[in-house]
């Protein structure tokens, strides 16, 4: 018999079953716009998406054909933040200490 616990926090549902946790997020609502309307309001809509950071779904005959999403202009702080900050000085291949010094450490 499996134990199953479900917790609802705000609008996020967390389920635990057999030691596995599943988080169910609510569907994110986005603005929908017909292609003809998008064509006439394109530049203003691009400014709105940029300022509000919201996605717009563009449809043709009620079927989704494209998404207008805000561009991610931020760079990731983790990768490459030390690029160009270091320098190689001396011999990086040879051992740092001699065998005699290594023996003295014992």
N, C-alpha and C positions, 0 to 999 in steps of 0.2 A: 504494500500500500504506500503510495507516494504522498508526501505532504506538499501542499501547494499553498503558498502565502501570496496574497495580492494586497498591495498598498497603493492608494491613490493620493498623490500629493499635488494639490492644485489641479492642473490639467494633465499631469504626467502619471502614467500607470507603471508600477514596478511589480513584476511577477518573479517569484523564486520557486523553482521546481528542480529537484534532484541536484542541488548545489549550483545551478546555472541561473544567473540573473538576467532577465530580459526587461528592457526599458522601452515602453511604447509611448512615443511622442505623438501629440495631436497633429493632424494634417495642417500644414501651413497654408492659410488662405492667401491667394494672390489676385491681383486685379486682372480681369479678363477684358480684352478689347478686340473688336472685329478689325480685320486688316484694312478695310476702307477708312475706318475712323482713325486707325493708327497712322495711315498715310497722310491724313490732313493735320494731325497733331504731333507728328514725329518729333520735331525739335523741342517742343515744350515738354513732351513726355520724357525725352531723354534727360532734360534738366531735372524733372521731378524724380525720376529713378535715381539720379545721382544724389540729389539732396536728401531724399527720404530713405534711400538704401532699400527700396522695395522692388520686387520682381513683377513684371507685367507679362501675361500670357497673351499672345496674339493668335487669333483664330480666323479660319476661313470656313464659312458655312457651319459654324459652331464647333469645328474640329481644331484642336491645337496644332499650329504649324511652326511657331517660334516663341522664344522667350527673350525678353529684354531684361538683362540682369545688370546690377551695378558692377563696375569694374573694380577689381581689388588692386588698389594702388599701393597698399602697404607691402613692405618687404618682410620676409620672415627673419626675425632677430636671431634665430638659432644658427642658421647656416650662413657661413661666410663672414661672421662678424669679426673674426680675427685675421681675415685675409689681408696680407701685406703688412701685418704688425710684427712679424717675427723675422729673424735673420739667422743664418747658419754661420757659426763661428768655430773654427777649429776642425778637428777630425771627428766626425760623427760615427765612423765605422769602427775604430779601434776601441778596446775596452777602456772604461773610465779610470780604472786603477790597475796596477801591475799585479802579477801572480803573487809576488812577495807581499805586497800590501794586502791582497785578498787573504793570504794565509794568516796575516797578523790580526785580521778581523775575527778569526775563529775563537 
